[in-house]
């Protein structure tokens, strides 16, 4: 067996990486332009605001009185429905922070914000009676008595009821936190997927426009195939360009 010619292998690798680099540069440019246009469209059309508004409204649709629950949420989280656009235009973490604060107020005053309280204190899509229903009822009754403020002599039964209500409030707080965490994860995932799909579609459309204006012209089937593949690869082309550029620099 003849010895391995390292120089030949190095030249072959350099030539191969140089060709790939040319394609990667084109895809990186397409991906950059597509993502820049996407950010411009998102800024001009207030895409995030409308997206998060639909997600929150869809979430509140599960309430027994969705309109009242939404009005109370807007009052507690944004100071009123007139500030809804400001609330929904915030990053998801800030939006969920405001909703968490609103939920805490509703938990502290369930009688005043009953629609939103009943929604956040209930398990989603649960028909049968659960412990959380008992906790919500117990804490609401105790809170209403506490807000009446009528003095009376406390007894051992009252102390036992107060401890039970306090424990129920703690369990409800944990339940609400987990529900809002799940909602935030859902919104973040859907937003990331929407941006990814839009970036891929934009990169594919831009590459298709470039290929259709090439001479000689390619067949429509080949243009569609290359556009789909290019759109999928374009968001990752920047990393490939950086790696191949470093390979050539070391050579």
Backbone as CSV, one residue per row, in Angstrom:
resi,resn,N_x,N_y,N_z,CA_x,CA_y,CA_z,C_x,C_y,C_z
1,UNK,0.856,-1.186,0.000,0.000,0.000,0.000,0.894,1.240,0.000
2,UNK,0.615,2.185,-0.914,1.429,3.396,-1.024,1.155,4.311,0.141
3,UNK,2.173,5.063,0.592,1.966,5.978,1.714,0.977,7.079,1.353
4,UNK,0.339,7.579,2.368,-0.663,8.629,2.168,0.019,9.944,1.820
5,UNK,-0.437,10.557,0.753,0.100,11.852,0.326,-0.679,12.955,1.043
6,UNK,-0.092,13.454,2.111,-0.799,14.460,2.922,-0.979,15.774,2.167
7,UNK,-0.028,16.108,1.300,-0.158,17.360,0.538,-1.362,17.298,-0.397
8,UNK,-1.533,16.146,-1.062,-2.676,15.993,-1.970,-3.988,16.085,-1.209
9,UNK,-4.026,15.445,-0.035,-5.241,15.495,0.775,-5.531,16.926,1.223
10,UNK,-4.465,17.651,1.623,-4.659,19.026,2.083,-5.178,19.914,0.961
11,UNK,-4.617,19.722,-0.266,-5.082,20.526,-1.403,-6.532,20.206,-1.736
12,UNK,-6.871,18.926,-1.690,-8.250,18.511,-1.968,-9.219,19.103,-0.960
13,UNK,-8.822,19.047,0.327,-9.686,19.595,1.380,-9.846,21.094,1.206
14,UNK,-8.738,21.779,0.847,-8.812,23.229,0.663,-9.715,23.587,-0.505
15,UNK,-9.595,22.842,-1.607,-10.445,23.110,-2.766,-11.912,22.858,-2.441
16,UNK,-12.155,21.751,-1.726,-13.528,21.403,-1.355,-14.120,22.451,-0.413
17,UNK,-13.318,22.862,0.566,-13.816,23.866,1.516,-14.021,25.212,0.839
18,UNK,-13.175,25.520,-0.160,-13.350,26.773,-0.874,-14.644,26.804,-1.657
19,UNK,-15.022,25.687,-2.290,-16.279,25.631,-3.027,-17.476,25.714,-2.080
20,UNK,-17.357,24.983,-0.985,-18.453,25.042,-0.018,-18.598,26.447,0.548
21,UNK,-17.445,27.106,0.751,-17.481,28.456,1.302,-18.226,29.410,0.380
22,UNK,-18.054,29.250,-0.928,-18.769,30.122,-1.862,-20.283,29.948,-1.735
23,UNK,-20.718,28.679,-1.681,-22.148,28.433,-1.513,-22.631,28.926,-0.151
24,UNK,-21.813,28.702,0.871,-22.206,29.118,2.212,-22.306,30.636,2.317
25,UNK,-21.409,31.336,1.638,-21.471,32.797,1.646,-22.762,33.295,1.020
26,UNK,-23.167,32.661,-0.075,-24.425,33.044,-0.720,-25.604,32.791,0.215
27,UNK,-25.619,31.605,0.832,-26.715,31.278,1.731,-26.700,32.161,2.975
28,UNK,-25.485,32.479,3.462,-25.397,33.359,4.627,-25.937,34.745,4.302
29,UNK,-25.617,35.241,3.120,-26.136,36.549,2.710,-27.657,36.509,2.588
30,UNK,-28.169,35.437,2.004,-29.621,35.309,1.865,-30.283,35.221,3.228
31,UNK,-29.695,34.417,4.115,-30.260,34.301,5.451,-30.245,35.615,6.207
32,UNK,-29.151,36.383,6.066,-29.055,37.677,6.747,-30.095,38.655,6.224
33,UNK,-30.238,38.702,4.897,-31.223,39.619,4.313,-32.640,39.215,4.714
34,UNK,-32.906,37.910,4.672,-34.254,37.439,5.031,-34.589,37.770,6.475
35,UNK,-33.628,37.562,7.377,-33.899,37.848,8.786,-34.013,39.345,9.039
36,UNK,-33.222,40.146,8.300,-33.343,41.602,8.455,-34.711,42.091,7.975
37,UNK,-35.167,41.560,6.851,-36.490,41.931,6.357,-37.577,41.466,7.329
38,UNK,-37.379,40.287,7.914,-38.346,39.786,8.873,-38.439,40.698,10.092
39,UNK,-37.288,41.142,10.595,-37.304,42.057,11.744,-37.970,43.376,11.385
40,UNK,-37.739,43.852,10.145,-38.383,45.094,9.709,-39.898,44.929,9.662
41,UNK,-40.345,43.819,9.114,-41.788,43.557,9.029,-42.397,43.452,10.419
42,UNK,-41.692,42.780,11.333,-42.188,42.637,12.702,-42.309,43.989,13.395
43,UNK,-41.368,44.882,13.127,-41.400,46.198,13.766,-42.508,47.076,13.188
44,UNK,-42.678,47.013,11.874,-43.666,47.882,11.223,-45.088,47.426,11.513
45,UNK,-45.312,46.118,11.507,-46.665,45.574,11.655,-47.027,45.238,13.102
46,UNK,-46.108,45.455,14.061,-46.350,45.106,15.471,-46.762,43.635,15.594
47,UNK,-45.979,42.796,14.954,-46.276,41.375,14.867,-46.345,40.738,16.255
48,UNK,-45.369,41.061,17.103,-45.345,40.462,18.439,-46.599,40.841,19.233
49,UNK,-47.006,42.095,19.134,-48.175,42.542,19.886,-49.412,41.734,19.508
50,UNK,-49.667,41.600,18.207,-50.847,40.867,17.757,-50.733,39.377,18.100
51,UNK,-49.539,38.828,17.995,-49.341,37.415,18.300,-49.641,37.128,19.771
52,UNK,-49.078,37.939,20.654,-49.271,37.699,22.085,-50.704,38.004,22.508
53,UNK,-51.339,38.976,21.871,-52.737,39.256,22.184,-53.605,38.034,21.846
54,UNK,-53.390,37.448,20.682,-54.176,36.267,20.303,-53.924,35.112,21.263
55,UNK,-52.668,34.930,21.682,-52.350,33.831,22.594,-53.014,34.012,23.955
56,UNK,-52.989,35.210,24.485,-53.589,35.459,25.794,-55.112,35.355,25.703
57,UNK,-55.694,35.887,24.626,-57.137,35.781,24.467,-57.567,34.329,24.296
58,UNK,-56.768,33.546,23.591,-57.075,32.123,23.458,-56.985,31.428,24.811
59,UNK,-56.012,31.836,25.617,-55.865,31.268,26.962,-57.058,31.615,27.836
60,UNK,-57.509,32.866,27.779,-58.632,33.309,28.602,-59.965,32.777,28.099
61,UNK,-59.998,32.257,26.885,-61.251,31.729,26.344,-61.768,30.547,27.149
62,UNK,-60.893,29.919,27.932,-61.314,28.801,28.758,-62.042,29.207,30.017
63,UNK,-62.136,30.499,30.308,-62.826,30.961,31.508,-64.336,30.873,31.328
64,UNK,-65.047,30.711,32.419,-66.507,30.649,32.347,-67.093,31.970,31.862
65,UNK,-66.460,33.077,32.233,-66.852,34.408,31.745,-65.597,35.055,31.174
66,UNK,-65.307,34.750,29.906,-64.050,35.184,29.300,-63.939,36.702,29.229
67,UNK,-65.035,37.390,28.931,-64.977,38.846,28.812,-64.643,39.503,30.150
68,UNK,-65.294,39.033,31.198,-65.019,39.613,32.513,-63.606,39.281,32.973
69,UNK,-63.155,38.064,32.718,-61.796,37.676,33.097,-60.764,38.528,32.361
70,UNK,-61.017,38.799,31.085,-60.074,39.615,30.317,-60.075,41.057,30.806
71,UNK,-61.231,41.592,31.115,-61.300,42.963,31.610,-60.568,43.103,32.941
72,UNK,-60.740,42.129,33.809,-60.065,42.180,35.101,-58.555,42.006,34.950
73,UNK,-58.145,41.142,34.033,-56.708,40.990,33.779,-56.109,42.285,33.257
74,UNK,-56.793,42.934,32.306,-56.283,44.188,31.768,-56.226,45.266,32.854
75,UNK,-57.199,45.264,33.754,-57.201,46.253,34.831,-56.026,46.037,35.772
76,UNK,-55.759,44.778,36.115,-54.702,44.482,37.079,-53.314,44.522,36.463
77,UNK,-53.191,44.146,35.199,-51.871,44.045,34.567,-51.471,45.297,33.808
78,UNK,-52.448,46.033,33.287,-52.112,47.185,32.444,-52.796,48.463,32.877
79,UNK,-53.629,48.423,33.909,-54.325,49.616,34.344,-55.577,49.900,33.554
80,UNK,-55.996,48.993,32.698,-57.203,49.185,31.903,-57.020,48.711,30.477
81,UNK,-58.133,48.481,29.801,-58.081,47.969,28.430,-57.421,48.957,27.473
82,UNK,-57.436,50.246,27.803,-56.828,51.241,26.907,-55.309,51.090,26.830
83,UNK,-54.716,50.383,27.779,-53.266,50.157,27.770,-52.892,48.747,27.324
84,UNK,-53.842,48.046,26.708,-53.587,46.663,26.310,-52.453,46.568,25.288
85,UNK,-52.390,47.523,24.354,-51.349,47.480,23.330,-49.959,47.575,23.951
86,UNK,-49.818,48.405,24.973,-48.526,48.534,25.658,-48.150,47.236,26.344
87,UNK,-49.124,46.586,26.954,-48.856,45.324,27.647,-48.445,44.227,26.675
88,UNK,-49.200,44.068,25.599,-48.938,42.976,24.668,-47.687,43.193,23.827
89,UNK,-47.200,44.423,23.753,-46.010,44.695,22.951,-44.722,44.436,23.718
90,UNK,-44.825,44.044,24.985,-43.643,43.779,25.794,-43.052,42.408,25.446
91,UNK,-41.762,42.204,25.719,-41.200,40.849,25.598,-41.985,39.874,26.470
92,UNK,-41.933,38.620,26.094,-42.771,37.620,26.758,-42.511,37.562,28.262
93,UNK,-41.239,37.656,28.676,-40.919,37.583,30.103,-41.572,38.727,30.874
94,UNK,-41.531,39.942,30.340,-42.154,41.083,31.013,-43.671,40.958,31.001
95,UNK,-44.213,40.481,29.891,-45.656,40.277,29.806,-46.128,39.297,30.875
96,UNK,-45.419,38.174,30.995,-45.814,37.175,31.971,-45.576,37.659,33.402
97,UNK,-44.588,38.518,33.596,-44.381,39.105,34.912,-45.570,39.958,35.333
98,UNK,-46.124,40.728,34.394,-47.302,41.537,34.696,-48.527,40.669,34.962
99,UNK,-48.660,39.587,34.205,-49.792,38.680,34.423,-49.654,37.977,35.770
100,UNK,-48.431,37.615,36.152,-48.206,37.001,37.460,-48.584,37.965,38.584
101,UNK,-48.203,39.233,38.429,-48.572,40.230,39.432,-50.087,40.393,39.511
102,UNK,-50.752,40.389,38.360,-52.213,40.481,38.343,-52.840,39.261,39.011
103,UNK,-52.271,38.091,38.764,-52.794,36.869,39.389,-52.640,36.914,40.898
104,UNK,-51.539,37.459,41.387,-51.336,37.565,42.837,-52.387,38.474,43.477
105,UNK,-52.709,39.571,42.803,-53.741,40.471,43.331,-55.099,39.771,43.344
106,UNK,-55.398,39.043,42.260,-56.676,38.322,42.209,-56.755,37.253,43.284
107,UNK,-55.629,36.612,43.577,-55.616,35.610,44.639,-55.820,36.247,46.015
108,UNK,-55.316,37.443,46.206,-55.471,38.121,47.486,-56.876,38.689,47.667
109,UNK,-57.540,39.026,46.553,-58.887,39.598,46.623,-59.814,38.850,45.662
110,UNK,-60.108,37.601,45.976,-60.899,36.783,45.043,-62.329,37.279,44.862
111,UNK,-62.907,37.902,45.877,-64.284,38.375,45.746,-64.379,39.567,44.791
112,UNK,-63.357,40.405,44.774,-63.386,41.598,43.933,-63.084,41.276,42.484
113,UNK,-62.213,40.300,42.248,-61.839,39.905,40.878,-62.217,38.434,40.674
114,UNK,-63.499,38.162,40.846,-63.971,36.782,40.898,-63.801,36.049,39.571
115,UNK,-64.032,36.709,38.447,-63.946,36.028,37.156,-62.524,35.560,36.870
116,UNK,-61.573,36.455,37.068,-60.177,36.083,36.823,-59.691,35.098,37.879
117,UNK,-60.156,35.261,39.119,-59.752,34.346,40.189,-60.229,32.930,39.900
118,UNK,-61.478,32.773,39.534,-62.015,31.446,39.258,-61.278,30.782,38.092
119,UNK,-60.849,31.593,37.147,-60.131,31.023,36.002,-58.739,30.547,36.374
120,UNK,-57.979,31.370,37.076,-56.592,30.989,37.372,-56.503,29.968,38.497
121,UNK,-57.541,29.888,39.329,-57.500,28.960,40.454,-58.017,27.575,40.105
122,UNK,-58.488,27.391,38.869,-59.030,26.101,38.455,-58.037,25.383,37.559
123,UNK,-58.021,24.068,37.658,-57.198,23.275,36.760,-57.811,23.301,35.362
124,UNK,-57.000,23.376,34.316,-57.555,23.444,32.962,-58.162,22.115,32.528
125,UNK,-59.322,22.205,31.894,-59.986,21.052,31.284,-60.191,19.909,32.279
126,UNK,-60.637,20.255,33.476,-60.930,19.243,34.492,-62.412,19.338,34.830
127,UNK,-63.128,18.282,34.590,-64.570,18.306,34.815,-64.939,17.828,36.217
128,UNK,-64.235,16.797,36.682,-64.580,16.279,37.987,-64.014,17.174,39.087
129,UNK,-64.549,17.012,40.250,-64.119,17.833,41.373,-62.725,17.407,41.821
130,UNK,-61.876,18.382,42.087,-60.514,18.114,42.528,-60.209,18.914,43.791
131,UNK,-59.031,18.622,44.379,-58.627,19.338,45.590,-58.470,20.827,45.341
132,UNK,-58.046,21.194,44.126,-57.868,22.609,43.824,-59.189,23.368,43.891
133,UNK,-60.292,22.701,43.544,-61.599,23.349,43.667,-61.917,23.623,45.126
134,UNK,-61.617,22.667,45.998,-61.828,22.865,47.426,-60.942,23.988,47.956
135,UNK,-59.694,24.040,47.507,-58.783,25.110,47.939,-59.302,26.466,47.504
136,UNK,-59.760,26.562,46.258,-60.263,27.840,45.762,-61.491,28.295,46.541
137,UNK,-62.381,27.356,46.819,-63.597,27.694,47.578,-63.258,28.080,49.009
138,UNK,-62.383,27.293,49.633,-62.014,27.559,51.024,-61.333,28.917,51.166
139,UNK,-60.387,29.214,50.289,-59.672,30.481,50.397,-60.583,31.668,50.096
140,UNK,-61.497,31.498,49.159,-62.400,32.601,48.847,-63.321,32.899,50.017
141,UNK,-63.863,31.866,50.633,-64.733,32.082,51.784,-63.979,32.737,52.941
142,UNK,-62.785,32.269,53.195,-61.991,32.853,54.277,-61.626,34.296,53.960
143,UNK,-61.281,34.563,52.711,-60.910,35.930,52.319,-62.090,36.876,52.449
144,UNK,-63.271,36.430,52.081,-64.452,37.279,52.194,-64.744,37.616,53.658
145,UNK,-64.601,36.637,54.526,-64.819,36.904,55.950,-63.763,37.858,56.494
146,UNK,-62.542,37.687,56.031,-61.466,38.556,56.501,-61.681,39.996,56.053
147,UNK,-62.205,40.157,54.818,-62.413,41.508,54.302,-63.602,42.199,54.948
148,UNK,-64.508,41.435,55.575,-65.633,42.066,56.256,-65.163,42.903,57.438
149,UNK,-64.127,42.416,58.119,-63.537,43.195,59.191,-64.374,43.304,60.439
150,UNK,-65.334,42.436,60.615,-66.166,42.498,61.813,-65.463,41.806,62.976
151,UNK,-65.254,42.506,64.087,-64.527,41.887,65.209,-65.355,40.797,65.870
152,UNK,-64.693,39.727,66.244,-65.348,38.676,66.988,-64.274,37.898,67.745
153,UNK,-64.706,37.211,68.738,-63.784,36.440,69.559,-63.360,35.180,68.820
154,UNK,-62.045,35.017,68.678,-61.529,33.857,67.955,-61.589,32.619,68.828
155,UNK,-61.714,31.495,68.151,-61.778,30.214,68.839,-60.784,29.257,68.196
156,UNK,-60.674,28.080,68.769,-59.772,27.074,68.202,-60.204,26.675,66.799
157,UNK,-61.517,26.637,66.574,-62.019,26.302,65.235,-61.628,27.365,64.224
158,UNK,-61.675,28.637,64.667,-61.263,29.721,63.767,-59.781,29.616,63.422
159,UNK,-58.965,29.299,64.407,-57.532,29.134,64.147,-57.284,27.978,63.184
160,UNK,-58.019,26.891,63.363,-57.867,25.746,62.459,-58.284,26.105,61.046
161,UNK,-59.373,26.859,60.939,-59.826,27.287,59.618,-58.824,28.244,58.977
162,UNK,-58.221,29.114,59.765,-57.232,30.054,59.234,-56.004,29.314,58.717
163,UNK,-55.566,28.310,59.466,-54.409,27.527,58.997,-54.741,26.781,57.713
164,UNK,-55.939,26.201,57.662,-56.339,25.479,56.452,-56.435,26.429,55.255
165,UNK,-56.972,27.628,55.478,-57.091,28.601,54.392,-55.719,29.080,53.933
166,UNK,-54.809,29.281,54.870,-53.452,29.704,54.512,-52.748,28.644,53.679
167,UNK,-52.913,27.393,54.060,-52.324,26.308,53.273,-52.959,26.226,51.885
168,UNK,-54.266,26.446,51.828,-54.944,26.447,50.531,-54.420,27.571,49.650
169,UNK,-54.204,28.740,50.254,-53.665,29.881,49.489,-52.278,29.558,48.952
170,UNK,-51.452,28.890,49.733,-50.114,28.523,49.275,-50.191,27.539,48.112
171,UNK,-51.084,26.562,48.205,-51.229,25.604,47.112,-51.747,26.279,45.852
172,UNK,-52.681,27.211,46.020,-53.188,27.944,44.859,-52.093,28.788,44.213
173,UNK,-51.251,29.392,45.039,-50.146,30.181,44.492,-49.208,29.339,43.658
174,UNK,-48.902,28.126,44.132,-48.049,27.229,43.354,-48.730,26.787,42.066
175,UNK,-50.033,26.518,42.155,-50.768,26.116,40.961,-50.764,27.211,39.911
176,UNK,-51.032,28.439,40.328,-51.062,29.559,39.385,-49.683,29.781,38.771
177,UNK,-48.633,29.679,39.565,-47.275,29.865,39.035,-46.957,28.825,37.965
178,UNK,-47.364,27.575,38.225,-47.091,26.524,37.240,-47.910,26.728,35.964
179,UNK,-49.147,27.204,36.112,-49.975,27.470,34.935,-49.378,28.587,34.089
180,UNK,-48.889,29.623,34.754,-48.298,30.734,34.006,-46.961,30.342,33.399
181,UNK,-46.200,29.488,34.076,-44.956,28.984,33.479,-45.253,28.181,32.208
182,UNK,-46.286,27.346,32.274,-46.666,26.563,31.094,-47.115,27.477,29.964
183,UNK,-47.857,28.528,30.301,-48.291,29.475,29.280,-47.103,30.189,28.649
184,UNK,-46.127,30.600,29.468,-44.942,31.267,28.928,-44.149,30.339,28.030
185,UNK,-43.992,29.083,28.430,-43.277,28.128,27.584,-43.992,27.926,26.255
186,UNK,-45.310,27.879,26.303,-46.078,27.705,25.076,-45.912,28.903,24.150
187,UNK,-45.978,30.118,24.707,-45.840,31.329,23.897,-44.433,31.422,23.311
188,UNK,-43.416,31.154,24.134,-42.034,31.213,23.649,-41.804,30.206,22.526
189,UNK,-42.311,28.997,22.696,-42.118,27.961,21.679,-42.817,28.339,20.381
190,UNK,-44.073,28.788,20.480,-44.817,29.157,19.278,-44.183,30.353,18.571
191,UNK,-43.686,31.323,19.349,-43.054,32.506,18.758,-41.749,32.134,18.042
192,UNK,-40.962,31.266,18.672,-39.705,30.835,18.052,-39.967,30.049,16.773
193,UNK,-40.961,29.151,16.809,-41.282,28.367,15.618,-41.796,29.262,14.495
194,UNK,-42.614,30.252,14.834,-43.135,31.159,13.820,-42.011,31.955,13.176
195,UNK,-41.071,32.439,13.985,-39.934,33.178,13.433,-39.058,32.283,12.567
196,UNK,-38.858,31.044,13.009,-38.030,30.123,12.235,-38.668,29.807,10.895
197,UNK,-39.955,29.497,10.894,-40.642,29.184,9.645,-40.667,30.398,8.714
198,UNK,-40.875,31.580,9.281,-40.887,32.789,8.448,-39.512,33.052,7.857
199,UNK,-38.458,32.811,8.634,-37.107,33.014,8.126,-36.783,32.027,7.009
200,UNK,-37.179,30.778,7.193,-36.937,29.768,6.160,-37.713,30.100,4.891
201,UNK,-38.988,30.488,5.053,-39.800,30.832,3.890,-39.242,32.061,3.174
202,UNK,-38.813,33.060,3.946,-38.239,34.251,3.324,-36.940,33.965,2.610
203,UNK,-36.079,33.149,3.220,-34.829,32.787,2.552,-35.061,31.982,1.300
204,UNK,-36.025,31.058,1.339,-36.342,30.274,0.140,-36.899,31.145,-0.972
205,UNK,-37.761,32.096,-0.624,-38.334,32.973,-1.643,-37.262,33.863,-2.274
206,UNK,-36.344,34.369,-1.454,-35.274,35.219,-1.984,-34.344,34.423,-2.894
207,UNK,-34.003,33.198,-2.491,-33.147,32.360,-3.320,-33.846,31.991,-4.622
208,UNK,-35.160,31.740,-4.564,-35.906,31.435,-5.790,-35.876,32.619,-6.750
209,UNK,-35.989,33.832,-6.219,-35.943,35.017,-7.082,-34.582,35.148,-7.752
210,UNK,-33.527,34.860,-7.009,-32.174,34.932,-7.581,-31.988,33.880,-8.660
211,UNK,-32.431,32.659,-8.398,-32.253,31.572,-9.370,-33.073,31.803,-10.637
212,UNK,-34.242,32.400,-10.506,-35.080,32.649,-11.682,-34.505,33.728,-12.592
213,UNK,-33.581,34.530,-12.075,-32.968,35.582,-12.875,-31.554,35.217,-13.327
214,UNK,-31.202,33.938,-13.201,-29.896,33.472,-13.659,-29.955,33.106,-15.135
215,UNK,-28.810,33.210,-15.790,-28.687,32.758,-17.182,-27.540,31.757,-17.274
216,UNK,-27.771,30.582,-17.827,-29.064,30.130,-18.366,-30.044,29.816,-17.251
217,UNK,-31.317,29.908,-17.586,-32.340,29.684,-16.588,-32.455,28.198,-16.251
218,UNK,-32.699,27.931,-14.993,-32.888,26.569,-14.531,-34.347,26.173,-14.678
219,UNK,-34.577,24.879,-14.640,-35.951,24.400,-14.712,-36.693,24.775,-13.438
220,UNK,-38.003,24.886,-13.570,-38.811,25.302,-12.426,-38.710,24.290,-11.282
221,UNK,-38.674,23.007,-11.621,-38.574,21.979,-10.578,-37.273,22.120,-9.802
222,UNK,-36.166,22.374,-10.529,-34.880,22.526,-9.861,-34.844,23.793,-9.016
223,UNK,-35.452,24.870,-9.505,-35.502,26.114,-8.738,-36.273,25.914,-7.431
224,UNK,-37.402,25.214,-7.501,-38.199,24.957,-6.298,-37.414,24.113,-5.304
225,UNK,-36.736,23.061,-5.811,-35.964,22.186,-4.929,-34.821,22.947,-4.260
226,UNK,-34.065,23.699,-5.049,-32.945,24.454,-4.494,-33.416,25.548,-3.534
227,UNK,-34.558,26.137,-3.808,-35.082,27.192,-2.935,-35.478,26.619,-1.583
228,UNK,-36.110,25.453,-1.592,-36.507,24.826,-0.334,-35.274,24.446,0.478
229,UNK,-34.309,23.806,-0.192,-33.087,23.413,0.514,-32.308,24.632,0.999
230,UNK,-32.220,25.655,0.139,-31.501,26.870,0.537,-32.171,27.589,1.689
231,UNK,-33.515,27.634,1.691,-34.218,28.270,2.778,-34.003,27.552,4.102
232,UNK,-33.907,26.224,4.063,-33.668,25.459,5.280,-32.254,25.665,5.805
233,UNK,-31.290,25.800,4.887,-29.887,25.883,5.283,-29.474,27.311,5.621
234,UNK,-30.134,28.305,5.036,-29.702,29.698,5.169,-29.539,30.162,6.616
235,UNK,-30.480,29.853,7.540,-30.288,30.338,8.922,-29.036,29.804,9.602
236,UNK,-28.517,28.665,9.121,-27.330,28.071,9.743,-26.050,28.333,8.943
237,UNK,-26.164,29.084,7.865,-25.006,29.287,7.002,-23.940,30.165,7.660
238,UNK,-24.323,31.037,8.565,-23.348,31.906,9.201,-22.310,31.107,9.983
239,UNK,-22.757,30.104,10.713,-21.825,29.278,11.472,-20.885,28.517,10.532
240,UNK,-21.418,28.041,9.421,-20.591,27.313,8.464,-19.546,28.227,7.836
241,UNK,-19.943,29.450,7.522,-19.004,30.403,6.936,-17.877,30.706,7.917
242,UNK,-18.202,30.897,9.166,-17.180,31.180,10.160,-16.206,30.022,10.305
243,UNK,-16.714,28.792,10.311,-15.855,27.626,10.468,-14.950,27.445,9.260
244,UNK,-15.486,27.581,8.061,-14.689,27.381,6.848,-13.674,28.508,6.667
245,UNK,-14.050,29.714,7.044,-13.098,30.827,6.963,-11.907,30.578,7.882
246,UNK,-12.164,30.055,9.060,-11.077,29.727,9.961,-10.198,28.604,9.427
247,UNK,-10.807,27.656,8.717,-10.036,26.560,8.129,-9.087,27.078,7.065
248,UNK,-9.544,27.980,6.228,-8.685,28.549,5.186,-7.589,29.431,5.784
249,UNK,-7.921,30.130,6.853,-6.904,30.983,7.489,-5.776,30.159,8.070
250,UNK,-6.087,29.001,8.656,-5.040,28.128,9.195,-4.205,27.511,8.093
251,UNK,-4.818,27.306,6.944,-4.052,26.767,5.795,-3.038,27.769,5.272
